[in-house]
């Protein structure tokens, strides 16, 4: 496997972000959801105006994983008031780690995850947290392997469908 590069995403990368965002979300969740709910979610969450707003937020950061200069996955982390739920200044949220299906099992998620932990450590936060769909066994297993523990649940709306996310956290050692 070629080297995996991690690159910070800027406004100039918005088209690539929209493509990788829609593709990986659809690959991950289409099977368990209606086409109508998927289309509604993808149009709202990956519109150019929505992505522009998120990229302009100083408390949110996106990173691409690149293999041979091709975007194969991405990471989104939030701190401070940009966190989706817990607004703890001593926490970092991993909102998204998504990898193209063809690159599953090839360490891409691990590289993105390591970048998130590096950011958390540089911000000197106490813990990292995230929400993961209760039916996404692959992701839950990945986070458990990396010492995340379940601490709560919350509702995630995909189109008109309410789903349960398991909330997990990792305490960083000080």
Phi, psi and omega per residue, in radians:
X1 nan 2.388 3.109
X2 -1.127 2.893 3.083
X3 -1.108 2.555 3.091
X4 -1.780 2.161 3.085
X5 -1.830 2.548 3.060
X6 -1.959 2.247 -3.078
X7 -2.303 2.329 3.073
X8 -1.179 2.404 -3.112
X9 -1.589 2.334 3.078
X10 -2.054 3.077 3.139
X11 -0.992 -0.537 3.140
X12 -1.187 -0.221 -3.107
X13 -1.744 0.188 -2.985
X14 -1.023 -0.668 -3.135
X15 -1.123 -0.773 3.114
X16 -1.138 -0.650 3.127
X17 -1.137 -0.728 3.125
X18 -1.100 -0.751 -3.137
X19 -1.119 -0.908 -3.091
X20 -1.168 -0.625 3.136
X21 -1.106 -0.881 -3.139
X22 -1.140 -0.776 -3.077
X23 -1.094 -0.867 -3.055
X24 -1.229 -0.627 3.120
X25 -1.144 -0.782 3.132
X26 -1.109 -0.754 3.125
X27 -1.074 -0.655 -3.061
X28 -1.345 -0.658 -2.935
X29 -2.085 -0.107 -3.075
X30 -1.023 -0.703 -3.058
X31 -1.006 -0.719 -3.051
X32 -1.666 0.181 -3.038
X33 -2.412 2.752 3.125
X34 -1.268 2.646 3.129
X35 -1.068 -0.669 -3.132
X36 -1.093 -0.837 3.120
X37 -1.115 -0.718 3.128
X38 -1.084 -0.847 -3.107
X39 -1.075 -0.735 3.129
X40 -1.067 -0.815 -3.130
X41 -1.087 -0.840 -3.098
X42 -1.088 -0.707 3.136
X43 -1.158 -0.697 -3.129
X44 -1.283 -0.920 -2.978
X45 -1.357 -0.372 -3.091
X46 -2.082 0.402 3.040
X47 -1.230 2.710 3.138
X48 -1.038 -0.744 -3.116
X49 -1.131 -0.691 3.118
X50 -1.133 -0.810 -3.133
X51 -1.150 -0.667 3.095
X52 -1.042 -0.787 3.136
X53 -1.077 -0.780 -3.138
X54 -1.180 -0.696 3.133
X55 -1.191 -0.449 -3.129
X56 -1.492 -0.135 -3.120
X57 -1.407 2.045 -3.084
X58 -1.143 -0.293 3.122
X59 -1.669 0.085 3.084
X60 -2.141 2.452 3.122
X61 -2.382 2.455 3.058
X62 -2.020 2.552 3.053
X63 -2.380 2.439 3.029
X64 -1.655 2.587 2.877
X65 -1.784 2.202 -3.099
X66 -2.042 2.395 2.989
X67 -2.225 2.153 -3.069
X68 0.892 0.737 3.116
X69 1.174 0.128 3.086
X70 -1.746 2.384 3.112
X71 -1.294 2.109 -3.115
X72 -2.066 -0.085 3.124
X73 -3.054 2.984 3.101
X74 -2.689 2.841 -3.112
X75 -2.241 2.470 2.945
X76 -2.285 2.221 3.069
X77 -2.139 2.630 3.135
X78 -2.287 2.513 3.035
X79 -2.267 3.011 3.082
X80 0.937 -2.424 -3.075
X81 -1.283 -0.125 3.140
X82 -1.456 -0.139 3.089
X83 -1.113 2.527 -3.026
X84 -1.267 -0.423 -3.078
X85 -2.388 -1.255 -3.114
X86 -1.341 2.022 -3.098
X87 -1.717 0.939 -3.064
X88 -1.634 2.143 -3.135
X89 -1.156 -0.276 3.103
X90 -1.677 0.381 -3.128
X91 -2.336 2.756 3.013
X92 -2.220 2.319 3.097
X93 -1.733 2.282 2.907
X94 -1.590 1.809 -3.124
X95 -1.415 -0.659 -3.113
X96 -2.566 2.323 2.813
X97 -2.299 1.952 3.137
X98 -2.261 2.440 -3.116
X99 -2.316 2.406 3.068
X100 -0.970 2.417 -3.075
X101 -0.884 -0.729 -3.116
X102 -1.063 -0.295 -3.109
X103 -1.898 0.148 3.045
X104 -1.121 2.486 3.108
X105 1.356 0.202 -3.105
X106 -2.059 0.458 3.053
X107 1.280 0.041 -3.112
X108 -1.103 -0.822 3.131
X109 -1.052 -0.652 3.141
X110 -1.115 -0.720 3.103
X111 -1.099 -0.771 3.126
X112 -1.144 -0.740 3.102
X113 -1.047 -0.802 3.138
X114 -1.051 -0.642 3.097
X115 -1.108 -0.740 3.119
X116 -1.065 -0.744 3.137
X117 -1.173 -0.680 3.083
X118 -1.046 -0.758 3.112
X119 -1.119 -0.779 3.137
X120 -1.027 -0.773 -3.138
X121 -1.168 -0.664 3.135
X122 -1.186 -0.507 3.092
X123 -1.509 -0.078 3.084
X124 1.015 0.705 3.124
X125 -1.444 2.825 -3.133
X126 -1.415 -0.578 -3.103
X127 -2.692 2.841 3.073
X128 -2.021 2.428 3.128
X129 -2.380 2.892 -3.137
X130 -2.860 2.893 3.016
X131 -2.074 2.394 -3.134
X132 -2.365 2.358 -3.103
X133 -0.975 2.292 -3.071
X134 -1.020 -0.351 -3.140
X135 -1.674 0.036 -3.141
X136 -1.646 1.317 -3.057
X137 -1.040 -0.635 -3.127
X138 -1.056 -0.813 -3.130
X139 -1.205 -0.739 3.140
X140 -1.035 -0.776 3.120
X141 -1.067 -0.755 3.120
X142 -1.014 -0.830 -3.105
X143 -1.222 -0.662 3.092
X144 -1.087 -0.704 3.108
X145 -1.062 -0.494 3.130
X146 -1.704 0.417 3.001
X147 1.246 0.341 3.008
X148 -1.343 2.555 3.091
X149 -2.158 2.568 3.101
X150 -1.257 2.428 3.106
X151 -2.362 -0.223 -3.118
X152 -2.971 -3.110 3.032
X153 -2.382 2.719 3.011
X154 -2.578 2.885 -3.125
X155 -1.601 2.328 3.094
X156 -2.049 2.221 -3.138
X157 -1.699 2.120 3.049
X158 -1.963 1.816 -3.014
X159 1.096 -2.108 3.105
X160 -1.730 0.026 -3.066
X161 -1.661 2.206 3.063
X162 -1.612 2.205 -3.110
X163 -2.170 2.808 -3.125
X164 -1.771 2.206 3.011
X165 -1.798 2.439 2.999
X166 -1.535 2.253 3.099
X167 -1.641 2.335 -3.079
X168 -2.287 2.642 3.098
X169 -2.464 2.738 3.090
X170 -2.240 2.087 3.054
X171 -1.428 2.296 3.114
X172 -1.565 2.492 -3.110
X173 -1.426 2.282 -3.135
X174 -1.716 nan nan
